[in-house]
Structure formats: structure tokens, C-alpha cells
Amino acid sequence: MTKEMRTGMTQEFGYSNNINNQDLIKTLHELLKNVENEIVEFKEAKSNFDLDRLGKYVSAISNEANLRGKRYGWLIFGVNDKTHAIVGTNYKNNPTAIENLKLNISQSMTDGLTFMDIFEVHSLENKRVLMFQIPAAPVGIPTGWKNRYYDRKGESLSEISFEKLDRIRGEHRIDWSKQLVNGATIDDLDPQAIKLARENYQQNLKNSSNPNAAIEYGKLSDFDFLQKMHLIINGQITNAAMVLLGKESSEILFDFPPKIMWRLHSSKGDLLDSQIFTIPFILAVDKAYKKIRNLTYKYMPNQISLFPTETPQYDPWTLRELINNCIAHQDYELGMRIYIDEFEDHLIISNAGKFLPGSIEPVLDPAYAPPYYKNPLLDTTMVNFRMIETASSGIRRVYSIQQKKLFPLPDYDLSEFNKVKVKLYGRVLDEKYTQLLFKNPDMDLETVFLLDKVQKHERISKSDAAKLRKRKLIEGRIPNLYIAASVAESLDQKAEYVKNKGLTDKYYQDLIIKYLTQWEKGKKSDFVNLLKDKLPDSLTAHQKEAKVKNYLQSLRRADKIMTQSTSSGKRSRIWILVKNISHG
């Protein structure tokens, strides 16, 4: 795990959380042997450190790591910067404060960049040291703090020189998905996968303004078709072709074979089942999707109807988009899997790589366009093969679907470096939120996003809270906000109004039909119990019973229900549906 480096960074960490204290102490002492340089900085920070100055150091070390071809640099608190003596630090001395620090840094850093990790180390003298692992600036994108860029000149912090800025911005980004797979031929591609790809692409063409092109593409050989798609370049197979269309037996041609892993967890978090899916991913996504237990979920979206709404926990289109997004934006060079973790009431779908927007908020803007694509050829191909949406609209549509279902919006967890996790809810969290969306089906997505944060007890800004409060949608004070009681009261008043005024006769008759459809038979007393709380409160109990009797007779005259015959041929007082009749 160790690797000698002239910069003094002697311990090379991957992206695992299984780094122990001894590894960190070893790295710390190896760093202490060297003088400070552009990508290693020591600070005492015994109890506090200015956040703005910390952000500048993150910007500088990130930029310097990029320029030196390193994956990361170090900022270390609890060490004297002159003597390198370990003095210890109480800075952010609890896990919550450390997590909040990651968030605070990301909010003012270019593209939401933050620490790869913050390691809490206890030295041999039992003194606490914080080791901030700072990622290198992405290729072509210098790391800025509050829209200003910094570098290091020896041990000094300064604004970055134009020469260094130009060097970073002039870096050439390599499309991994366009790179050629050494030794691969068209025989390493799966014929079924190619067939599906061609069918999907031709369907795209038929739906376009040039449907005749579908006929022309249909005449091409597989080889020529894949060349037209740029999946074969100069007769050689690209990574994108192998990921989407490669035979399972040919995954050996990858240094790190791409894989999707589905895992089923119990309510206690125990692993119950798992399965790994390999290339070709154009076929694997359906296999992975079929493993997900998409159960029917029942909930009450309002206080008016007796019968609950029934819906699959997860919308199929949403699952397709989220899983395929992982394939499109996976950083395959990291050698990690795509995971689909299934729990009792939610899914967590994750992939390795950077979330290019930095946070989810920019994506909700209809005009959003990403700064670049991680795998441009793979992304374009997946659009052509109808696997993902175009124009960066997929995530916004996922949010809109959850809004229409009256479910919580997905959560994007970007707290781990080079990992994107999205949590998809399969149940209601807060009935007030659900009732509010039901009452306001045309509410804009940005407002729904803020209300979703409130129902999950997440922080929102003072200005956003003021907007919601002005519309009487929330109550309480930051950080203890909640969806306004007036929302529920307005719904209660609506229900109260219905109770007093009553609904249409058809509404009550339909309830009787639904009752018999489910239970097959019923007495008049059953229907009285069913409807008494739904009939107007202004009616007496005797009047409600008379209403029920009238509804039964009306349905009988319409040949929708009848009383059951007994063995003696007489009619009983049991009501049943008329056979062989559709009741909608």
C-alpha cells in the first residue's frame, strides 16, 4: 500500500473507508520528515481556524496537486508548521462538525469540490491530529474558492498566477469511453446486444424528422453500423462498445471489468441476497431491474376518499434513468462497481465518479447544461440507444415523477469523494407534504424541492424559508421548520365542507359497488356503516339510513346489484353484484 514519492506523500490511499489509524500515523510521520511544500501544509489550529482561510488553502493545494500530476495533497491540523512537533487540535471535535465542514467548503468551491476525506488521527502521544485529504483539481478546471483561485509558492499562500491558471485550463480531457480496447474485435461483442442496440436506434430515427434514415441504417452490416456510431474506430473496438455490447466472456480484456451489483437488505440491515451483472450493460440493466421487488404501496393522499391510492413503490422509468445514469457517468478507471442496494422502503443506487453539477440544485433548472461529460462517447451512444434522456433532462424528470406520485424527492449524497449515491423513496414520509402536493398538483418543482427538505428536517436558507413562509406553506423557526398546520387545516375544512354539503349520488353508489366488488356480498347495515361518515352531517341517523336504502334500490333498478336467492327460492336481505356485468 506504500509508494515512495518525492513530494513526501508516501502513503497512497484509494477510495476505501477501511483505512486504519496505524496507516494514518505512518503517513503522518513520513510527511513530518519533509519540509512543507506546495501540496503539504501543517497548521497548529489548536481550537479554531478561519473558514475563509481554510477554503483558500483547499483551493491552493488542489491546484498544485493537479499541476504536479498527483491525485491529492494534505492539509494537517495539530502540528506546528515550524518545528513539525505534534501539538494536537480541538478543531471540529465531533463527527457532525466535520461533516458540516465538508458541506460548508463545497458550497463556495468550484463545482462543489470538497475534501476526499478528513481523517482523525490519535498520535503515539495520544494527541488528536486532523488530516485533510484534498483532491487535485479536475482536468481543465482550476479549483476556486469564492470565485478566486489560489496557489502555493513554497510555503506561501497566494492568488494563482496567470501562467498556472492557463496551464490547468489548457489541459486536455481524455474520453475514456472513446479509448480502444487492446486486442478486442467485433467477435468480442454480443450479437443479442447489438440487435437490441440497432432496434432502439432505428426506433429513434423513426421518431425523428428523418424516418427514411432508419431504412438506410437497417441495411448496414453490424460492423458498418458500429462504425457509424463511432463505437468502432479504425477497425478497433472502443471501451464504450465493450461496456454496452461486449460479451461477458470478453470482460477479461478490461483491467477492471465493469460490473453492476444488486443487494437486498433486511429491515435490520442484514444482507439477504445479492447478484452481480456483467457486460453487456444494454442487456444487464433489464436483468438488474427485474431483481428489484417493486411492491404495491397503499397510501391516503387526502382526507376525502375512503379508499387508498395504490401505486408501485418505484416508477419503472425512474429506475431506468437512475441505473443508466450510473452507467453513463461511472468512472471506470477507479475499478469500482455500480451498486443497487434494495431496502424495505427505499433504494440506494450508486456509482464511482464525480457529480459534475456539484450539487442537485443546478440540475433542477430547465436550462441547465453540464460543464462537460465524463464519458462523452458512452453518453451519446446511450442517448442514441434510448437508454437515457437527452439534453440533461433525465434527473429533473425523475424529480417530477416523484412529485406526481406525491412521494419524497430523491436524495443525492455526495459526501464521499468520487462517489455518487441517490436514495429513491418507495413510501410517504410526511402526510402533510403528501396532502399539500395533492392539493397543489401544478406547484413548481423548485418549491416542492424546498418543501421536501422541510419534511426531511434538512436545512434551507433564510431567504428560501422566507419565500415558503410568505406563501403560508411552512411554520416554525430555522432550523426547526415544518409544513404549516394551516395546510392540513385547509384540507380538514375541505373535508368538513364535504361532510356538511355531501357529494353526488354517484359517489355513494360507486362506494357500494366497490364494497361488493371486494367483499362479494353485504347487508344494508354494512352499507350504512360504510356511508354514515361520508353522508352529510346535517342528516340524522334515520335520514342517512333512508338514503342508503334509496341508493340500493337505485342500483337494483339499474341492474347493477340484486338480492341473493335462498334455497327456497325467496330473496334474502343479502345484496350481491349482478353477474357478468362490468362495473368500471
N, C-alpha and C positions, 0 to 999 in steps of 0.2 A: 504494500500500500504506500510505501515511501518512494520518493523520487527526488534526486538531487537537482536543485535549481539554483542558478547563480544569484537569483534575486533574494534568496533567503527563505522563499516559500518552499519548505521541504516536505510538507505532508500534503498529499494530493487527495482531496475528498471528492467522492461522487455525489449522488443525489439521494443517498440513503439516510434515514434517520437513525441508523444503528451505529452512530459514532460514539465511542465511549470516552470517559474522562481521561483515561491514560493516553489515548491517541491525541487528544487535545493538549494535554500537558506536554507531551513530547513535541508537538508542533510549536507550542508557545515557547519552550526553552530553546528550540532551534532558531526561532525568529529573534529571540533575545540576544543571541550570539552575534547578530549582524547589526550594523548601524541602520538607522531609519533610511528608507529610500522612497521613491515615488509611489510604490504600491504597498508599503507597510508603514503605519503610523502608530505611535504609542501616546497615550494620554493618561494622566492620573485620574481625573474626573471622579474624585473621591465621593461626592454626593450628588453633583449636578453637572450638566453640560448644556450650553445654549443650543436649542434645536436648529436655529438658522446656521450656526457654525457647523454643526454635525452634518446638515444637508450639503454644505459646501465641500466638506471632506469626502462625503459619499460621491459627489459629482467628480471631484478631482481624482480619487483613487480608481473609480470606474473608467474614466477616460484614459488614465495612464495604463491600466491593465490592458485595455484594448490596444493601445499603441505598442505595447511590448509583447503582444500575442499571448497573454495569459488569460485564463478563464476567470480569475478573480484576484482581489487584493484584500488586505487586512487593515482594520482599524481596531486597536486594542485599548480598552479602558482598564485602569487599575495598575498601570505600570508607569514609573517615572520616565519621561521622554529623554532625560539626560543620562541618568545612571543605569536605566533599564532595571531598576530594583522593583520588585513586585510589592505594591503598597496596598492593594485591594480597593474595591469600589462598592458603594451602595447605590449606584445609579440604577434606576428602574429595577428595584429589588423585589419584583414579583412577576409571575408569568403574564398576567393581564397587562401590566405596564409595558412589557416587552412586545407583546402582540400589538398594542396600541401604537407603539413607536414605529413598528413596521408600516402600519397604516398611515401614520402622520407623514412619514418620509415619502411614501408612494404618492400621496396627494399633491405634492409640489415637485415631483421629479419627472423628467421626460418619460412619456409612455408608462407612467405608473411604476417605474423601476424601484425596487426596494432591496433589502438585504437578501442574499441567498439563505442566510440563517444567522441567528445570534446565539452563540454558544456561551453558556455559563460554566466557567471552569473554577474548580477549587484547587489551588496550588498545593504543593507539598507542605507549605506553611499554613494551610487552611485559609488562605486569603482569596476572596472572590475576585475573579477576573472576567470581563466580558469581551468576547472575541466576535467582532462584526465581520462576517464574510461578505464582501461587496463584489457583485458580478461585474465583469467587463462590459463596457458599452457595446450594444449590438452593432453589427457590421453596418457602417454607413450612417449611424445615428449617434452623435455625441450625447452624453448624459448631462442634462442641465438641471440646476436647482433654481426654481422660481424664474425660469426662462433666462438664466445666466449660466455660463459654462466656466468650469474651473479646472486647473491642472496643478501639478506639483513641480517645483524646481528644487530638487534635492529634498530638504525637509520643509520648504516654504510652500504655503498655500497661496495661489494667485488666480486671477482670471486667465482663462486659457489663451494662448497666443493664436493669432490667425493661422499660422503655419500648421499648428497641431489640429486646429479645427478643420482646416481644409484636408489634412491627411485622413482624418476619420470620415469626413463626408465623401471623400473620393474613393473610399473602399468599395470594392466590387462584391456584390452579394451573389453567392453561388446558389443556383436552384438545385437542391439535392435530387429532387424528383426527375430532373432532366439529365442527370448523370447516367452513364452507361454501365450496365451490369456486366462485369468481365466474364466472358465465356458463355453468356446466355444467347440462345437462339429462339426462333419462333416455336420450336418444339418444346420449349420450357413454359409455354403459355397454355392455359386450359381451354379446350375448344368450346365447352359449355359457357365459360365466362365470356369468351369472345362473341359467341352467339347472342348472349343477353346484351352485351355492350352494343352490338350492331343494331339489335331491335330497338333499344332505348334511343340510340342516336337517330335512327330513321324516324321514330315517333316524334322526336324533337323537330326534325325537318318538316314532317307533315303538318305540325302545328305552326310552323313559321310561314313567312310570306313567300317562301320558295319551295313548295311541296315537291316540285319536279326533281329537286336535288336528291330526295330520298330514293327515287328510282335509280339515279346515276350511282349513288353510293352502294345501292343494293347489288350492282353488277361487279363491284370491285372484289378482288380476292382478299382474304384476311390480311395478308402481308401488305397489300396496297392500301387497304383501309386503315391499318395501324400506322402506316407511313403518313397518310393524310392527317391522322390525328396527332402526329409527331411523337407517337409512342415508340416508334422505331425510327432511329436516326442513322443515316448512312449504313443501313442494314443491321444495326445493333440495337439491342433491347434496352429501354430506359428503366430506371427504378420505378417510375410511375406505372409502366406497363406491368412490371412484376408484382407490384403491390396490389393492383386491381385485378390482373388477369393471370398471374403466374400459377403454375401447378404447385400443389402442396409439396410434391417430391422435389421441387426445384428451389425450395426456400433455403437450401444449403448454400446457394450462391450469394446470399446476404451474409455480411459479417454479423449482423444482429437481425435474425428473421422476424419480420413484423408479426405480431400476434394480438388477438383480442381475447380477453379472459372474462367470462361471466361467473359471478359468485353469488350464491344465495346465503343470506344470513338470517338467523333466528331473531326473535324479539329481544333476546338477551345478547345478541352479537356473535353467537357461535356460528361457525361456518358449517352449513348443512350440505351444500353441493357446489360443484364447480365444473367448468368445462372450458377448454382452450380452443379457439378457432384460428386457423392459419389462412394464408393466401390460397385462392384469390379472394380479395376482400369484397368484390362485387357480389359474390355468392355468400360469403361469410356473414354479411350483415343480416340477411334473412334468417340464417341459422341461429344467430345470436338473439335476434328479435323473438323467435319462437320459444326461446328458453324463458323469457320473462312472463311471469304469471300475471297477466293483465286482468285482474279480477273486477267484477262489477261492484261499484261503490254506490251506496244509497245515502242521500242527504236531503235535508229540508232547506231549500233555497229561500223560502219565505214563510210567513205565518198564516197563509190563507188556505192553501191546499192541504187536505188530509194525507195525500199520497206523496211519498218522497220521489225525488228525481233519481233516476238510475243512469249511471254512465260508467264506461270503462275507466279504471284508475288513470290510465295513460293514453293519450291520443296517439294513434299509430303514426301519423305524420310527424308529430313532435319527436317520437322515438327515432324515427328515420333520420330526421335532421340532426339531432344531437349526436347520434352514433357516427353518422357520416362526417360531421364536422370534426370529430376526433381523428378520423382517418385523414381528412384533408390537411389538418393543421398539426398533426403529430410531428415531433422532432425525432425522426427515425435514427439519427446518428447517436442518440443517447442510449439506444438499446433497451428501451422500456416498453412495456405492454400498454395497450388500451384496456381499461377496466370498466366493466358494467357490474356494479355492486347492487344487488337487489335486497331490500329490506321489507318489512311488513307493510309500511305505508309510504315508502319513497324509494327512489333510485339515486345512486351517485354514479355518474359517468365521467371518466377522467382520462386525460391524455398527457403525454410529456410535451413540453414546449411552452413558449411564451404566449400569453393572451395579448395579441397585438394592440387592441384598443386601450389596454392598460386598466380599464375598469368597464363595467357594463353600461354605465350611463351614456357614453357617446353612441353606442350601438342602437339605442332606442330612438335616436334622431333619424328620421326617414332619409335625410341627406347624407348620412354617414358613409364614408369610404375609408377602408383601412390604409395605413401608410404604405404597406407592401404585403405580399403573401409569402408565407413560409415556403410553400411548395407550389409555385405558380403553375407548372405544367399539370401536376396532380389536381390542383384546384379546378383549372379549366376543363380538364378531362372529366372530372366528376360532375360538373355542370352539364357538359355535353351528353353524359350518360345518364342524366336525370337522377343523380344521387343526391345532389344538394341544390339549394336555390342559387340564383344568380344575383348580382348587384348587392351582395352583403345584406340581403333582406331576411335571411332564414331565422336568425335569432329573434328579431323583432316579431316575426310571425309566430314563433314559439310562445313568446310572451302574450301575444294577442289571443292565441288559442286557450291558454290557461285562464286568461281574463274572461273569455266567453263561457268557459266551464265553471266560472266562479270559484276557481281554485287559487291557492297561493302561487305567486310567480316563482320561477326557478331562481335558485341562489347560485351565484358564481363565487367559488372560493379560490382566490389567487394567492393565498398566504404562503404556500410552498413555492420555492424558486423552481422555475421550469416545470411547473405542473399546473394544469387547469382542471378544476373539479366543478361539475354542475350538479346540483341537487334538484331533482324533479319530484314534486309532491303528488301523492296519489290520494289525498284526503283534504278535508276542510280543517283549518286551524282555528279560525275565529268566526263565529256565526254572524257577528255584526258586519264583518268585512264581506262575507258572502251575501248577506241581505242587501248591503249597500250596492254591490255590483249588480245584483238582480234588479234593484230599483232604478239604477242608472246604467243601462246597457251601452250607452254611447259615450261614457266617460273616457276622456283621453288617456292614453297609455301612461304618460308621464305622471299624471295624478294617481292612477292606480298603482304605479311603481312606488310612490311615496307612501300611500296607504298600506301597501304590502309591507313596507319597512316598519310602519307603526304596529301592525298586527303581530309582527315578529319581534317587537321590542328592540328594534335596531335604531341607532341614532340617525336623525336627519338634521339638516342645518336650521338655524333660527329663521332664515328667510323662507325656507320651504315649509316650516311649521306655521309661519305666519300666513302663508297662502292657504293652507288647509284650514286653519282656524277661521280665516275670513269667510270661507265657504261653509263654516259650521260642520266640518267633517271630522274634526278631532277635538279632544279636550285634554286637560292636564298641562303640566309644565315639563319642559325638557329637563332630564331625559325620560321622564315618566309620562309619555303620551299614550293615548288610547283613542280608539274610534269613538266618536261622540255618541253619548247616550241619546241625544236628540234624533239620531238616525234610527235607532231602534224604536224610539217613541213614535216617530212618524209612521213607522211600519205598524206599530201597535194600534195607532189611531186609524190607520187604513183598515186594519183587521176589525177594529171596533165599529167603524163605519159600515163595513160589510155585514157585521153581526146585526146591526140595527136595521139596515135597509134591506138586506137579503140579496141573494144572487138570482140568476134566471132559473126558471123551472127546469130547463135542460141541464143545468149544472147539477141539480139534486138528482134528477133522473139518471144522469151518467154515473153518479156515485153508486146508485143502486145496481146498475148494470155491472160496474167494476167489482162490486162486492160479490155478486153472483158468479162472475167470471172466475174469481179467485176461490170462493168457498162452495160454489155449485148450488147451494140451497140456503134459504133463510126465512125466518118468521117475520111478521110485521114488527114485532118487538125489537128484532135485530136492526131493522132499518130505522126505527125510532131512535135507538141508541146511536146509530151511525150519524143521523142527521140532526139530532136535537141541538148539538152545539154549533151547528152550521146554519140552522134556520134563524131568522131574525129574533133578537132578544125581546122585541116588543110583543111577540106572541106568547100566549100562555101554554102550559104543557098540553092541555086538551086541544088547543088550536094546532100545535105542532103535530100531535098525533093524527089529527084530521088531515093535515097537509100531506103526511106520509101516505095515508090511505088513498088520497086523491092521486098521488104520484104513481102508486102501484096500479090503480085502476087505469090510469092513462097509458102506462106501459103495456098493460094487458090488452087494451083496445088497439094498441099499435102492433100487436102480435110479437112483442119482444120478450115478454115473460108470461108465465101461466102458473096456476096452482097445480101441485102434484096429485096424480090419481092414486087412490088406495087400492088394495086387493079386492075390495068390494065394489070398485067402480066409482065410488064417491070421491069428491075433491077434498083434499086435506087443506090445512091452513099454511102449508109449506110452499114457498114460491121458488120457481126454478126458471132458467132461461129456456126459451123456445128452441128446440133442436134445429140444427142446420141453418142457422141464421147468423149473419155477420153483425157484430156489434161494434166494429171500428176499433 
